[in-house]
Amino acid sequence: MAEILFDEIPSLDLNDFTSGTEEQKQEFVRRLGEAYNNIGFVSIKNHGLSDELVSQLYGTVETFFRLPDEAKKKYEKPELFGQRGYISKGKEKAKGRNTGDLKEFYHVGQSDDNKLPDYPSNIWPEEIESFQEVTSKTYSTLQAAGIQMLRAIALYLDLPENYFDDKVEKGNSILRPIHYFPIENPEEIPDDAVRAAEHGDINLITLLMGASADGLQVLRKDGKWIPITALPDQIVVNVGDMLERLTNHKLKSTIHRVVNPPKELMHTSRFSIPFFVHPISEMDLTCLESCVDEDHPKDFDDISAGDFLNQRLQEIGLKN
């Protein structure tokens, strides 16, 4: 495939895949594969989230993060290694860094009636009556969109269309409302502290609705950082490290970051809500045979999704 340097990420219509003609479906798969083979990101419209739900979600999330720190910390459970509930300011750091990111966040997982025994139960803040209902509805909507995206990816990889279904329907996927909190005194933070240092996502794919402010950047193949901003009716969907491992680099988990705003805007908040599609812990991430040949020798050791997740949680500071 010819080298492509995108100045912006491609935009696709999920309806072309789910309800279009066979030609539209094939074209969606082709364009998706081309983007994921190069920059690892696409924008998707007709993903299932309504404007009303997104508005309710952001309102609910902002209300929670406005609570006093002592109230939020009631929902932080260190024994869960950040897998459910609240994770306080500066706890997470990018792989290879010692300085924590300038953010706090909350983790929502599978509903109790769909979760496997090894997953922790969700933790719901009692102060925010709508939190459980709104985040759970968002979770199920993005889960459905994520499954459709993985079906298209499976076809691009010449796998059965439903290859990923049983691996993610009860997978350990996470909805993560993030608050990049205001910095009232920028001179008091470490010089290398940023909202989210450059990193790749751990999971299979990530679905991200438009954030409340600019800041997301993606590292292009030629070393140039390009800004990513989802249109109001679109979400951004990118490849994670698990999928890159499975495909032996055929699909790219592209490095990205959230940069600090200009100094005059450091006192403002930024909210972002990604949905990380994780498979069941037992999924084998051994490189697909179809992605290994003389020109592309196997570049990863065999590992399960659960073991890989544990490894990465230690690297980013959420697990000892």
RADACOR-V975410 format. One record per pair of residues at least 24 apart in sequence whose ideal C-beta (glycine too) atoms are under 10 Angstrom apart, sorted by sequence separation. I is the first residue (numbers start at 1). J is the second residue. D is the distance in Angstrom with one decimal. If there is no record, write none. Layout:
BEGIN
i j d
I J D
I J D
END
This chain:
BEGIN
i j d
10 34 7.8
11 35 9.7
83 107 6.1
84 108 7.5
85 109 9.8
108 132 8.5
147 171 9.8
210 234 7.4
280 304 9.3
281 305 5.8
282 306 6.8
10 35 4.7
82 107 6.6
84 109 5.8
106 131 8.6
111 136 6.1
114 139 9.8
143 168 7.7
146 171 9.3
209 234 8.5
210 235 7.6
211 236 9.5
279 304 9.4
280 305 6.9
281 306 2.8
283 308 9.4
9 35 6.9
10 36 9.8
83 109 7.0
110 136 9.8
114 140 9.0
143 169 8.0
208 234 10.0
209 235 5.0
210 236 8.2
228 254 10.0
279 305 4.9
280 306 7.9
281 307 8.0
17 44 9.5
19 46 9.0
80 107 8.5
108 135 4.7
146 173 7.2
198 225 8.9
208 235 6.0
209 236 8.1
278 305 7.0
279 306 9.0
281 308 9.4
6 34 9.9
10 38 9.3
18 46 8.0
76 104 9.5
108 136 7.3
111 139 7.6
143 171 8.7
174 202 9.6
207 235 5.4
208 236 4.5
228 256 7.3
278 306 9.4
281 309 7.3
6 35 7.5
9 38 9.9
10 39 8.3
15 44 9.9
16 45 9.9
17 46 9.5
106 135 8.3
110 139 7.9
111 140 7.9
114 143 9.4
174 203 7.9
206 235 9.7
207 236 7.6
208 237 7.4
281 310 9.0
4 34 7.1
9 39 6.2
12 42 5.5
13 43 9.9
14 44 5.2
15 45 8.0
16 46 8.6
18 48 9.7
76 106 9.5
108 138 8.4
109 139 8.1
110 140 9.7
143 173 6.2
173 203 7.6
176 206 9.3
206 236 8.0
207 237 5.2
208 238 7.5
225 255 9.3
226 256 9.9
279 309 9.5
4 35 8.5
8 39 9.5
9 40 8.9
10 41 8.3
11 42 7.2
12 43 7.1
13 44 7.6
14 45 6.9
15 46 4.3
73 104 10.0
75 106 7.5
108 139 6.0
142 173 8.2
172 203 8.8
173 204 8.9
180 211 8.7
206 237 6.9
207 238 8.6
221 252 8.4
225 256 8.8
278 309 7.0
1 33 8.7
2 34 9.4
6 38 6.7
9 41 4.3
10 42 5.2
11 43 4.3
12 44 5.7
13 45 5.4
14 46 4.8
15 47 9.6
72 104 7.4
75 107 9.9
143 175 9.1
171 203 8.9
173 205 9.9
174 206 9.8
175 207 9.5
176 208 9.7
180 212 9.1
205 237 5.9
206 238 5.2
225 257 7.7
227 259 9.1
1 34 6.8
4 37 8.6
5 38 8.0
6 39 5.0
8 41 9.6
9 42 5.8
10 43 7.1
11 44 7.7
12 45 7.6
13 46 5.6
14 47 5.7
110 143 8.7
142 175 7.0
171 204 8.2
178 211 8.6
179 212 9.7
180 213 8.0
205 238 6.7
206 239 8.2
221 254 8.7
246 279 9.6
4 38 4.8
5 39 8.4
9 43 5.7
10 44 9.8
11 45 7.0
12 46 9.4
13 47 9.7
14 48 8.1
72 106 8.5
139 173 7.6
173 207 9.6
205 239 6.1
206 240 5.9
220 254 8.1
225 259 8.3
243 277 9.1
3 38 7.6
4 39 7.8
6 41 8.3
8 43 8.6
69 104 8.7
84 119 8.4
85 120 8.6
139 174 8.9
140 175 9.8
168 203 9.7
180 215 7.5
203 238 9.9
204 239 8.0
205 240 5.8
219 254 6.3
220 255 9.7
242 277 9.1
1 37 5.8
2 38 9.4
6 42 9.9
83 119 7.9
84 120 4.7
85 121 9.8
139 175 4.8
168 204 7.0
203 239 9.5
204 240 5.4
218 254 5.5
219 255 4.3
238 274 9.3
240 276 7.3
242 278 7.7
243 279 9.7
1 38 7.8
83 120 5.6
84 121 7.0
85 122 7.9
86 123 7.6
138 175 6.2
167 204 8.4
168 205 9.3
201 238 6.8
203 240 4.1
204 241 8.9
205 242 8.8
218 255 7.6
219 256 6.7
240 277 7.7
242 279 7.1
246 283 8.7
250 287 9.3
84 122 5.8
85 123 3.7
200 238 9.1
201 239 8.0
202 240 6.0
203 241 7.5
204 242 4.9
205 243 6.3
217 255 9.5
218 256 4.7
219 257 7.8
235 273 9.9
236 274 8.8
237 275 9.5
240 278 8.6
246 284 8.6
247 285 10.0
248 286 9.7
249 287 9.0
250 288 8.3
65 104 6.8
81 120 9.3
84 123 5.2
85 124 8.9
86 125 7.9
136 175 8.7
138 177 9.2
200 239 8.7
201 240 3.9
202 241 5.5
203 242 5.6
204 243 4.7
217 256 6.4
218 257 8.4
235 274 9.5
246 285 5.3
248 287 4.1
65 105 9.0
80 120 5.1
84 124 9.9
85 125 8.7
135 175 5.9
164 204 7.4
200 240 7.0
201 241 6.4
202 242 6.8
203 243 8.0
204 244 9.5
216 256 6.5
217 257 5.5
235 275 8.6
237 277 9.2
245 285 4.9
246 286 7.8
247 287 7.3
248 288 7.0
250 290 8.8
251 291 8.8
65 106 8.1
79 120 9.0
80 121 9.6
164 205 9.4
200 241 5.0
201 242 8.7
204 245 9.9
216 257 7.7
217 258 7.6
242 283 8.0
244 285 9.7
245 286 8.5
246 287 6.6
247 288 6.2
248 289 9.5
250 291 4.8
64 106 6.8
135 177 7.3
199 241 9.4
201 243 9.3
204 246 8.0
215 257 8.5
216 258 5.6
217 259 6.0
243 285 8.9
245 287 6.9
246 288 6.0
248 290 9.2
249 291 7.9
250 292 9.6
77 120 8.0
80 123 8.3
201 244 9.7
215 258 4.5
216 259 8.3
242 285 5.8
244 287 10.0
245 288 9.9
247 290 8.8
248 291 4.1
61 105 9.7
200 244 7.6
214 258 9.3
215 259 5.4
241 285 9.3
247 291 4.8
248 292 5.5
61 106 7.6
213 258 9.5
214 259 8.7
215 260 7.7
246 291 7.8
247 292 9.7
248 293 9.3
77 123 6.7
131 177 9.3
205 251 9.2
215 261 6.6
250 296 7.5
76 123 8.9
204 251 9.8
206 253 9.6
211 258 8.2
214 261 7.7
249 296 7.1
75 123 5.2
205 253 9.6
208 256 9.9
213 261 7.0
248 296 5.9
74 123 9.2
75 124 8.2
204 253 9.8
247 296 9.7
248 297 8.4
75 125 5.6
203 253 9.4
206 256 9.5
215 265 10.0
248 298 6.2
249 299 6.2
74 125 7.9
75 126 9.0
119 170 8.7
153 204 8.6
202 253 9.1
214 265 9.7
248 299 5.8
249 300 8.6
74 126 8.5
75 127 9.6
119 171 9.3
120 172 9.7
153 205 7.5
200 252 9.2
201 253 6.6
213 265 8.1
248 300 6.7
72 125 7.8
74 127 9.1
119 172 5.9
122 175 9.9
200 253 4.3
201 254 9.3
247 300 9.9
71 125 8.1
116 170 5.5
118 172 8.5
150 204 6.9
199 253 9.7
200 254 7.1
201 255 9.9
216 270 9.6
245 299 8.6
246 300 8.7
71 126 9.6
72 127 9.2
114 169 8.1
115 170 7.2
116 171 8.7
149 204 9.4
150 205 6.7
200 255 5.7
201 256 8.2
213 268 7.0
215 270 6.0
244 299 9.6
245 300 4.8
71 127 6.4
114 170 6.1
115 171 10.0
116 172 8.0
149 205 6.0
199 255 6.7
200 256 7.7
212 268 9.2
213 269 7.9
214 270 8.3
216 272 7.7
244 300 8.5
245 301 9.1
115 172 8.5
146 203 9.8
198 255 5.1
199 256 7.1
212 269 7.3
213 270 4.2
215 272 8.4
245 302 9.6
67 125 7.7
146 204 8.2
149 207 7.6
198 256 6.9
199 257 7.0
212 270 5.7
213 271 7.9
245 303 7.5
110 169 9.6
146 205 6.2
198 257 4.2
199 258 9.8
211 270 6.2
212 271 4.3
213 272 8.6
241 300 9.8
246 305 9.3
67 127 6.1
110 170 6.8
145 205 10.0
146 206 8.9
196 256 8.2
197 257 6.1
198 258 9.5
211 271 6.5
212 272 7.3
245 305 9.4
64 125 5.7
67 128 8.1
110 171 7.8
146 207 5.7
196 257 5.7
197 258 8.6
198 259 9.6
211 272 4.1
212 273 9.5
242 303 9.5
63 125 9.4
109 171 9.6
110 172 7.3
145 207 6.2
195 257 8.1
196 258 3.8
197 259 9.7
210 272 8.7
211 273 8.0
64 127 7.5
109 172 6.6
110 173 7.0
194 257 6.9
195 258 4.2
196 259 8.5
209 272 8.2
210 273 9.3
211 274 9.3
242 305 6.0
245 308 7.3
63 127 8.3
64 128 5.1
109 173 7.1
110 174 9.2
142 206 9.9
143 207 9.1
194 258 7.2
195 259 6.8
196 260 9.8
208 272 7.0
209 273 5.8
60 125 9.7
63 128 5.6
108 173 9.5
109 174 5.8
142 207 5.0
194 259 6.3
195 260 5.8
208 273 7.4
209 274 8.2
63 129 9.9
64 130 9.9
108 174 7.0
109 175 7.8
141 207 9.6
142 208 9.5
194 260 5.5
195 261 8.3
207 273 9.5
208 274 4.5
209 275 8.3
242 308 6.4
61 128 8.8
63 130 8.4
64 131 6.3
107 174 5.3
108 175 4.3
142 209 8.4
193 260 8.1
207 274 6.9
208 275 7.4
241 308 7.7
242 309 8.4
60 128 6.0
63 131 8.3
106 174 9.9
107 175 7.4
108 176 7.8
206 274 5.2
207 275 4.4
208 276 9.5
60 129 9.1
105 174 9.8
106 175 8.5
107 176 5.8
108 177 7.9
206 275 6.8
207 276 8.3
60 130 5.0
61 131 8.2
106 176 7.0
107 177 8.7
205 275 9.1
206 276 5.4
207 277 7.0
242 312 9.5
59 130 8.3
60 131 5.5
64 135 9.7
105 176 5.3
106 177 5.0
138 209 8.6
189 260 9.2
203 274 9.6
205 276 8.3
206 277 7.0
241 312 7.5
60 132 9.6
105 177 6.3
106 178 8.2
203 275 9.4
204 276 8.4
205 277 4.9
57 130 9.3
60 133 8.8
61 134 8.5
103 176 10.0
104 177 9.6
105 178 4.4
106 179 8.5
201 274 8.0
203 276 4.4
204 277 4.9
205 278 9.7
56 130 7.0
57 131 9.7
60 134 4.8
61 135 8.0
104 178 7.6
105 179 6.9
186 260 8.2
196 270 9.9
202 276 7.2
203 277 5.6
204 278 6.8
59 134 8.4
60 135 7.3
103 178 5.4
104 179 5.2
105 180 9.4
195 270 6.8
201 276 6.5
203 278 4.7
204 279 6.1
58 134 9.5
103 179 6.5
104 180 8.5
187 263 9.8
196 272 8.7
201 277 9.5
202 278 7.7
203 279 8.1
56 133 8.9
57 134 5.3
61 138 9.8
101 178 9.3
102 179 9.9
103 180 4.9
104 181 6.2
183 260 7.9
186 263 6.0
189 266 9.0
195 272 9.2
56 134 5.0
57 135 7.0
60 138 9.6
102 180 6.1
103 181 6.9
180 258 6.7
183 261 9.1
55 134 9.9
56 135 9.9
101 180 8.4
102 181 6.7
164 243 9.4
182 261 9.9
204 283 8.7
54 134 9.9
57 137 8.4
102 182 9.6
178 258 8.7
180 260 8.8
183 263 9.3
186 266 4.9
53 134 7.3
56 137 8.6
57 138 5.3
102 183 6.7
180 261 8.8
185 266 8.9
186 267 8.8
204 285 9.5
56 138 8.8
164 246 9.7
183 265 9.7
184 266 7.9
185 267 9.3
182 265 9.3
183 266 4.4
184 267 5.6
53 137 6.3
54 138 8.1
153 237 9.9
182 266 7.0
183 267 6.7
53 138 6.3
182 267 4.7
183 268 9.2
92 178 9.8
149 235 9.9
153 239 8.5
157 243 9.6
182 268 5.9
50 137 9.7
54 141 9.9
102 189 7.0
181 268 9.7
182 269 5.5
49 137 9.5
53 141 7.1
102 190 9.6
149 237 5.7
180 268 9.1
181 269 6.3
182 270 9.2
49 138 7.1
83 172 7.9
87 176 8.9
157 246 8.6
180 269 6.5
181 270 8.7
48 138 9.9
84 174 8.7
89 179 8.8
99 189 9.0
100 190 8.9
145 235 7.5
153 243 7.4
157 247 6.5
179 269 6.3
180 270 3.9
50 141 8.5
83 174 7.6
87 178 9.5
90 181 9.7
99 190 5.1
102 193 5.6
103 194 9.5
146 237 8.0
156 247 9.5
179 270 7.7
180 271 7.4
48 140 9.3
49 141 5.6
82 174 9.6
89 181 6.3
98 190 9.2
99 191 8.9
101 193 7.8
102 194 6.4
103 195 6.0
145 237 8.2
178 270 8.2
179 271 5.9
180 272 7.2
48 141 4.7
49 142 7.2
99 192 5.2
100 193 7.5
101 194 6.8
102 195 4.9
103 196 6.4
142 235 8.0
150 243 8.7
153 246 9.9
157 250 7.5
178 271 6.8
179 272 8.5
47 141 7.9
48 142 7.6
82 176 9.9
98 192 8.7
99 193 5.3
101 195 6.3
102 196 8.0
153 247 8.8
156 250 9.1
157 251 8.0
177 271 7.2
178 272 4.7
47 142 7.7
48 143 9.7
97 192 7.7
99 194 8.2
101 196 5.1
102 197 9.6
142 237 9.9
156 251 8.3
177 272 8.0
178 273 6.9
48 144 6.0
49 145 7.9
97 193 9.8
101 197 6.1
176 272 8.4
177 273 4.9
178 274 7.3
47 144 9.0
48 145 5.2
97 194 9.3
100 197 9.2
176 273 6.9
177 274 8.9
47 145 4.5
99 197 7.5
101 199 9.1
153 251 7.2
175 273 7.0
176 274 5.3
46 145 9.1
47 146 9.4
90 189 9.5
175 274 7.9
176 275 7.5
48 148 8.9
90 190 9.7
93 193 9.9
94 194 8.8
97 197 5.3
174 274 8.5
175 275 5.2
176 276 6.5
44 145 7.4
47 148 8.7
96 197 8.7
97 198 8.9
174 275 7.4
175 276 7.9
204 305 8.4
47 149 8.9
94 196 7.3
95 197 8.9
96 198 9.3
97 199 8.8
173 275 6.8
174 276 4.6
203 305 8.7
90 193 8.3
93 196 9.9
94 197 3.7
95 198 9.4
96 199 8.9
173 276 6.2
174 277 8.7
202 305 9.5
44 148 9.3
92 196 8.7
93 197 7.1
94 198 6.4
95 199 6.2
172 276 9.0
173 277 5.1
174 278 6.5
44 149 7.3
92 197 9.7
94 199 4.3
95 200 8.1
171 276 9.9
172 277 9.5
173 278 5.0
203 308 9.7
93 199 9.3
94 200 9.4
171 277 6.9
172 278 4.2
173 279 8.5
202 308 7.5
203 309 8.3
42 149 8.8
72 179 9.6
92 199 9.7
95 202 9.4
171 278 5.0
172 279 7.4
202 309 6.3
171 279 4.5
172 280 7.0
168 277 5.9
170 279 9.3
171 280 5.2
172 281 6.7
202 311 9.2
203 312 9.5
167 277 9.8
168 278 7.5
169 279 9.6
170 280 6.2
171 281 8.7
202 312 4.7
167 278 9.5
168 279 5.3
169 280 8.8
172 283 9.9
201 312 9.6
202 313 8.1
65 177 7.7
69 181 10.0
167 279 4.1
168 280 7.7
171 283 7.9
200 312 9.6
36 149 10.0
64 177 7.5
65 178 9.0
66 179 9.0
164 277 8.8
166 279 9.3
167 280 5.8
199 312 10.0
202 315 9.3
65 179 4.0
166 280 8.1
202 316 8.2
62 177 9.0
64 179 8.5
65 180 9.9
164 279 7.4
167 282 8.5
168 283 8.6
36 152 9.7
61 177 4.2
65 181 7.6
167 283 4.8
32 149 7.8
36 153 7.2
60 177 8.5
61 178 8.7
62 179 7.9
166 283 9.5
167 284 9.4
199 316 7.9
57 175 9.3
61 179 7.5
33 152 8.3
37 156 8.7
58 177 8.6
164 283 8.9
32 152 5.3
33 153 7.7
36 156 7.6
57 177 7.8
31 152 9.7
32 153 7.0
36 157 10.0
29 151 9.2
30 152 9.8
33 155 8.6
34 156 9.0
29 152 5.1
32 155 9.1
33 156 3.7
28 152 6.1
29 153 8.3
32 156 6.3
33 157 8.1
29 154 9.2
30 155 9.6
31 156 9.7
163 288 9.8
18 144 9.9
29 155 4.8
30 156 7.6
18 145 9.4
25 152 8.2
28 155 9.3
29 156 5.1
150 277 7.2
28 156 9.7
29 157 9.8
149 277 8.1
26 155 8.3
146 275 6.8
150 279 9.4
159 288 7.7
18 148 5.7
25 155 8.3
145 275 8.5
146 276 9.3
147 277 8.3
158 288 9.2
14 145 6.7
17 148 6.4
142 273 9.2
146 277 4.3
157 288 6.7
159 290 8.1
17 149 8.3
29 161 9.8
142 274 9.2
143 275 7.6
145 277 9.5
158 290 6.1
15 148 10.0
18 151 8.8
142 275 4.0
157 290 6.8
158 291 9.9
172 305 8.1
14 148 6.1
17 151 7.6
18 152 9.3
141 275 9.0
142 276 9.7
143 277 7.6
157 291 7.5
171 305 8.3
172 306 8.1
14 149 7.5
17 152 5.2
138 273 7.5
142 277 8.2
16 152 9.6
139 275 7.2
12 149 9.7
138 275 7.7
172 309 7.4
14 152 8.5
17 155 9.0
135 273 8.9
167 305 8.1
12 152 9.0
95 241 9.7
62 212 8.3
58 209 8.7
61 212 9.7
57 209 8.2
58 210 9.6
58 211 9.7
58 212 6.9
54 209 6.1
103 258 8.0
53 209 9.9
54 210 8.1
101 257 9.7
102 258 8.9
101 258 8.1
49 207 9.3
102 260 7.3
40 200 8.8
47 207 7.4
49 209 6.5
40 201 9.7
94 255 9.7
119 280 9.5
47 209 8.5
118 280 9.2
119 281 8.9
44 207 7.9
94 257 8.2
118 281 6.5
102 266 9.3
116 280 6.8
118 282 9.8
40 205 9.7
41 206 9.4
43 208 9.8
108 273 10.0
116 281 8.1
116 282 9.6
41 208 9.4
43 210 9.8
103 270 8.6
105 272 8.9
106 273 9.6
108 275 9.4
102 270 9.6
105 273 9.3
110 278 9.8
36 205 9.1
103 272 8.7
105 274 9.4
107 276 9.2
109 278 9.0
41 216 9.7
41 218 5.8
40 218 7.7
54 232 8.7
39 218 6.7
40 219 9.6
54 233 9.7
39 219 9.2
39 220 6.5
40 221 9.8
51 232 7.8
54 235 9.6
38 220 8.9
39 221 7.4
51 233 7.9
38 221 7.0
49 233 9.1
41 226 9.5
43 228 8.5
45 230 9.7
49 234 9.8
43 229 9.2
44 230 9.0
45 231 7.7
47 233 8.8
49 235 7.0
39 226 8.5
41 228 6.5
43 230 5.9
45 232 10.0
46 233 8.3
47 234 7.5
48 235 9.4
43 231 6.8
45 233 5.4
46 234 9.0
47 235 5.0
118 306 8.2
39 228 9.7
44 233 9.9
45 234 4.8
43 233 9.7
44 234 6.0
45 235 8.1
47 237 8.4
43 234 4.5
44 235 5.4
42 234 9.4
43 235 7.2
44 236 7.6
42 235 9.5
43 236 5.6
44 237 5.3
42 236 7.4
43 237 7.7
41 236 6.1
42 237 5.6
41 237 7.4
42 238 7.7
40 237 9.7
41 238 4.5
42 239 9.5
40 238 5.4
41 239 7.8
39 238 8.8
40 239 4.4
39 239 9.3
40 240 9.0
36 237 9.2
35 237 9.6
36 238 8.4
37 239 9.5
35 238 9.6
36 239 5.3
40 243 9.3
66 269 9.1
35 239 9.3
40 244 8.1
65 269 7.7
32 237 8.8
65 271 7.6
36 243 8.4
62 269 7.8
36 244 9.5
9 218 7.3
62 271 6.2
8 218 9.8
37 247 9.2
61 271 6.2
36 247 8.8
40 251 7.0
41 252 9.0
61 272 9.6
107 318 10.0
6 218 8.9
37 249 9.5
40 252 3.9
61 273 6.6
7 220 8.7
37 250 6.4
38 251 9.8
39 252 6.9
40 253 6.0
41 254 6.3
58 271 6.2
6 220 7.0
36 250 8.3
37 251 6.5
38 252 6.9
40 254 3.5
57 271 9.7
58 272 9.9
5 220 6.1
6 221 9.2
36 251 4.5
37 252 6.7
39 254 5.9
40 255 9.0
41 256 7.9
58 273 7.5
101 316 9.3
5 221 6.5
35 251 9.6
36 252 6.5
38 254 9.0
40 256 8.7
57 273 6.6
100 316 9.7
101 317 9.6
4 221 8.7
5 222 5.9
7 224 9.2
9 226 8.2
33 250 8.8
35 252 9.3
36 253 9.5
95 312 7.2
100 317 7.1
3 221 7.3
8 226 7.0
33 251 7.9
36 254 9.2
97 315 9.8
3 222 9.3
5 224 8.1
7 226 6.6
8 227 8.5
9 228 6.2
11 230 9.5
32 251 9.7
54 273 8.7
95 314 9.9
96 315 7.7
97 316 8.8
98 317 8.9
6 226 7.4
8 228 8.0
9 229 9.7
11 231 7.7
14 234 9.8
95 315 4.6
96 316 9.5
97 317 9.0
5 226 9.4
8 229 8.9
9 230 9.2
13 234 9.5
14 235 9.3
92 313 9.7
94 315 9.0
95 316 5.9
12 234 9.2
93 315 9.0
94 316 6.7
95 317 9.3
11 234 6.6
14 237 9.2
93 316 6.0
94 317 9.2
92 316 5.6
93 317 4.8
11 236 9.9
12 237 8.9
91 316 9.3
92 317 6.0
93 318 9.2
83 309 9.2
91 317 6.6
92 318 6.1
9 236 7.0
90 317 9.4
91 318 6.9
9 237 9.5
81 309 9.9
9 238 8.6
81 310 8.6
83 313 8.1
82 313 7.2
87 318 7.2
81 313 5.7
81 314 8.9
82 316 8.9
82 317 8.9
83 318 8.1
81 317 10.0
82 318 3.9
83 319 9.1
81 318 5.2
82 319 7.6
80 318 9.3
81 319 4.2
80 319 9.7
81 320 8.2
78 318 9.3
78 319 9.8
78 320 9.4
9 254 9.7
1 250 9.8
END
